[in-house]
């Protein structure tokens, strides 16, 4: 399995004043995950009340997730799914190095801070969020661009 990490490359460039400057270039480089290392995907499905999409999205896109420095965290996505008669389906989708890393996050102070206002958002969706956890068995990625 691979993921894309950013590396920083400094290139010196000359300026007319004779001073030396630096140009920052970001490139996507493949990262090989160790063989046998299992990744874990955690998803919560939300059935959002029609007409509440903008409020729901505002809550999610403006909150501090407290995820960036959590050990084992890889990435997070907020997904908007199909419109149904009585709801619009959304999902939070996070990828972790392991199930143990995800479970440690759910017991952390950072988790409590990230979810401290969750109960006040219940009028935006029908029922409780539905949690689904998956261990990744296979990953297929597109080619990494050279630029």
Secondary structure per residue as TSV (DSSP state, phi and psi in degrees):
chain	resnum	aa	ss	phi	psi
A	1	X	-	360.0	147.2
A	2	X	E	-131.4	154.8
A	3	X	E	-136.6	167.2
A	4	X	E	-103.7	123.1
A	5	X	E	-108.5	155.6
A	6	X	E	-99.0	133.5
A	7	X	E	-113.8	153.9
A	8	X	E	-110.3	130.3
A	9	X	E	-122.7	124.4
A	10	X	E	-100.7	127.9
A	11	X	E	-118.8	127.8
A	12	X	E	-78.9	141.1
A	13	X	E	-134.8	146.0
A	14	X	E	-91.6	145.6
A	15	X	-	-111.1	154.7
A	16	X	T	-55.3	-29.1
A	17	X	T	-74.7	-4.9
A	18	X	S	88.1	-3.7
A	19	X	-	-78.7	157.9
A	20	X	E	-98.9	131.6
A	21	X	E	-121.3	176.8
A	22	X	E	-132.1	143.1
A	23	X	E	-114.2	132.5
A	24	X	E	-97.1	124.8
A	25	X	E	-122.8	128.7
A	26	X	E	-105.9	129.5
A	27	X	E	-127.0	144.3
A	28	X	E	-88.2	123.8
A	29	X	E	-119.3	141.4
A	30	X	E	-68.9	146.6
A	31	X	E	-127.3	120.1
A	32	X	E	-86.2	122.4
A	33	X	-	-79.4	140.7
A	34	X	-	-55.7	141.0
A	35	X	T	-61.3	136.3
A	36	X	T	88.9	-9.7
A	37	X	-	-78.8	122.1
A	38	X	-	-94.9	131.6
A	39	X	-	-95.3	160.8
A	40	X	E	-132.0	134.8
A	41	X	E	-112.8	126.8
A	42	X	E	-111.1	128.0
A	43	X	E	-131.0	141.3
A	44	X	E	-121.6	129.6
A	45	X	E	-100.1	135.2
A	46	X	E	-122.7	131.2
A	47	X	E	-99.6	99.9
A	48	X	E	-86.5	135.4
A	49	X	-	-63.5	131.6
A	50	X	T	-53.3	136.0
A	51	X	T	91.9	-10.4
A	52	X	-	-103.9	6.3
A	53	X	H	-57.4	-48.3
A	54	X	H	-61.6	-42.4
A	55	X	H	-65.4	-43.6
A	56	X	H	-60.9	-48.0
A	57	X	H	-63.4	-37.5
A	58	X	H	-62.5	-44.1
A	59	X	H	-57.2	-47.2
A	60	X	H	-74.0	-42.1
A	61	X	H	-80.6	-12.4
A	62	X	H	-108.4	-4.7
A	63	X	S	-82.5	156.4
A	64	X	-	-89.6	115.3
A	65	X	-	-77.6	-22.2
A	66	X	-	61.8	24.5
A	67	X	-	-92.9	-31.1
A	68	X	T	-53.0	-34.8
A	69	X	T	-104.0	10.0
A	70	X	S	-79.1	126.9
A	71	X	T	-57.4	131.6
A	72	X	T	89.6	-9.7
A	73	X	E	-75.5	136.3
A	74	X	E	-111.6	-57.4
A	75	X	E	-158.9	161.5
A	76	X	E	-134.6	143.3
A	77	X	E	-135.4	141.5
A	78	X	E	-104.9	123.6
A	79	X	E	-113.1	137.7
A	80	X	E	-107.8	126.7
A	81	X	E	-105.6	-154.1
A	82	X	E	-74.2	153.0
A	83	X	E	-82.9	132.0
A	84	X	-	-114.5	175.4
A	85	X	S	-62.3	-42.1
A	86	X	S	-108.5	-1.2
A	87	X	-	-164.5	167.1
A	88	X	E	-115.3	129.2
A	89	X	E	-83.8	129.9
A	90	X	E	-126.2	157.7
A	91	X	E	-144.7	137.9
A	92	X	E	-94.5	137.7
A	93	X	E	-136.0	110.1
A	94	X	E	-120.5	145.7
A	95	X	E	-115.2	134.3
A	96	X	E	-128.1	155.9
A	97	X	S	-64.5	-32.0
A	98	X	-	-157.2	163.1
A	99	X	H	-60.8	-39.6
A	100	X	H	-60.4	-39.9
A	101	X	H	-62.8	-43.8
A	102	X	H	-62.2	-47.0
A	103	X	H	-63.4	-36.6
A	104	X	H	-63.0	-40.6
A	105	X	H	-58.4	-42.7
A	106	X	H	-67.8	-16.4
A	107	X	T	-101.5	3.8
A	108	X	S	-90.8	161.7
A	109	X	H	-64.0	-35.9
A	110	X	H	-60.8	-39.7
A	111	X	H	-62.9	-45.9
A	112	X	H	-61.0	-41.5
A	113	X	H	-64.8	-40.8
A	114	X	H	-68.0	-25.8
A	115	X	T	-112.6	14.7
A	116	X	T	-66.8	-19.3
A	117	X	T	-112.4	11.9
A	118	X	G	-58.3	-38.9
A	119	X	G	-63.5	-27.6
A	120	X	G	-75.7	-9.0
A	121	X	G	-97.9	1.8
A	122	X	G	-57.4	-32.7
A	123	X	G	-63.1	-14.3
A	124	X	G	-80.5	-19.7
A	125	X	E	-136.5	159.8
A	126	X	E	-86.1	128.4
A	127	X	E	66.7	-164.0
A	128	X	E	-92.6	152.5
A	129	X	E	-59.0	147.5
A	130	X	E	-105.9	114.6
A	131	X	E	-82.9	139.8
A	132	X	E	-138.4	130.3
A	133	X	E	-119.4	138.5
A	134	X	E	-134.0	134.6
A	135	X	E	-89.0	132.1
A	136	X	-	-77.7	125.1
A	137	X	-	-100.2	-30.0
A	138	X	-	-151.8	142.2
A	139	X	-	-131.0	130.5
A	140	X	-	-122.2	123.4
A	141	X	-	-117.9	156.5
A	142	X	-	-72.8	168.9
A	143	X	-	-65.1	146.4
A	144	X	-	-84.1	127.9
A	145	X	-	-67.6	144.8
A	146	X	-	-79.8	-13.5
A	147	X	-	-113.9	360.0
